Amino acid sequence: GTEGSFTVDVLDTSDEDTSISGNLRHFVLTGLITGSALLVALVTPNISVVFQLMGGTTSAFVCFVLPAAFALKIGFTKGTNLHAPTWGLAVGGVLVGVISTVVTLIGIVDPEEAKGPVC
């Protein structure tokens, strides 16, 4: 069964059985994510830009947002003083992801502006 499964679907709080629609949703989301990555890779002449965009957003999501979301979902913070810091971790992760994406996009649009002072 799925008792030991710990994926993003754990965050779904609905009580309905979604086995068929869950599989369809999984295939659609996987196709959209993979297709968008492929489209960006085909359109972008410099592969390092793709790595910067994907790395900045996904690493912030995986390292900050998902652990906080899982902790909140499983009730790790209930009865403790960790609820606010856990939300802070999630919000901070979103901010890091947004900032890294903005910096990467600025570097694409105006490479001279993104360089800044050299140490």
C-alpha positions in Angstrom: 0.0 0.0 0.0 0.9 3.6 0.3 1.2 3.7 4.1 5.0 4.2 3.8 4.8 6.6 0.9 6.0 10.1 1.8 5.6 12.3 -1.3 4.0 15.6 -2.1 0.6 13.8 -2.2 0.9 13.6 1.6 0.1 17.3 1.7 -3.3 16.7 0.1 -5.7 17.1 3.0 -8.9 15.9 1.2 -10.5 12.8 2.5 -11.7 11.5 -0.9 -10.2 8.4 -2.6 -8.1 9.7 -5.5 -6.4 6.6 -6.7 -7.5 7.0 -10.4 -7.5 10.8 -10.4 -4.3 10.8 -8.3 -2.5 8.7 -11.0 -3.8 10.9 -13.8 -2.8 14.0 -11.8 0.7 12.5 -11.3 1.1 11.8 -15.1 -0.2 15.2 -16.1 2.1 17.1 -13.6 5.1 15.0 -14.5 4.4 15.7 -18.2 4.0 19.4 -17.6 7.2 19.7 -15.5 9.3 17.6 -17.9 7.8 19.3 -21.0 8.4 22.8 -19.6 12.0 21.8 -18.7 12.5 20.4 -22.3 11.0 23.6 -23.8 13.3 25.9 -21.8 16.3 23.7 -22.7 15.4 23.8 -26.4 14.8 27.5 -26.5 17.8 28.5 -24.4 21.1 28.5 -26.2 23.2 28.4 -23.0 22.5 25.4 -20.9 24.0 27.0 -17.8 21.0 29.3 -17.7 18.7 26.3 -17.5 20.8 24.9 -14.7 20.7 28.2 -12.8 16.9 28.6 -13.1 16.1 25.0 -12.2 18.7 24.8 -9.5 17.8 28.0 -7.8 14.1 27.2 -7.6 14.2 23.5 -7.0 17.0 23.5 -4.4 15.2 26.2 -2.3 11.9 24.2 -2.6 13.5 20.8 -1.7 15.8 22.1 1.1 13.5 24.6 2.8 9.8 24.5 1.7 9.2 20.7 1.6 10.7 19.9 5.0 8.7 22.6 6.6 5.5 21.5 4.8 6.1 17.9 5.9 6.7 18.9 9.5 3.5 21.0 9.5 1.5 18.2 7.8 2.5 15.4 10.2 2.0 17.6 13.2 5.6 17.8 14.3 5.1 21.3 15.6 1.9 20.7 17.6 2.4 21.3 21.3 5.8 22.8 20.8 7.2 26.3 20.1 8.4 25.2 16.6 5.3 26.3 14.7 6.4 29.8 13.9 10.0 28.9 13.0 8.7 26.1 10.7 6.5 28.7 8.9 9.6 30.9 8.8 11.6 28.2 7.1 8.9 27.7 4.5 8.5 31.4 3.8 12.2 31.9 3.8 12.6 29.1 1.3 10.1 30.7 -1.0 11.9 34.0 -0.7 15.3 32.3 -1.5 13.7 30.6 -4.5 12.2 33.9 -5.8 15.4 35.9 -5.2 17.6 33.4 -7.0 15.2 33.2 -9.9 15.1 37.0 -10.2 18.9 37.3 -10.0 19.2 34.7 -12.8 16.6 36.5 -14.9 18.4 39.8 -14.4 21.6 38.1 -15.5 19.9 36.9 -18.7 18.4 40.3 -19.6 21.3 42.5 -18.6 24.5 40.5 -18.0 26.5 43.6 -17.1 24.1 44.6 -14.3 24.3 41.1 -12.7 28.1 41.1 -12.4 28.3 43.7 -9.7 31.6 44.4 -7.9 34.2 41.6 -8.1 35.8 40.5 -4.9 
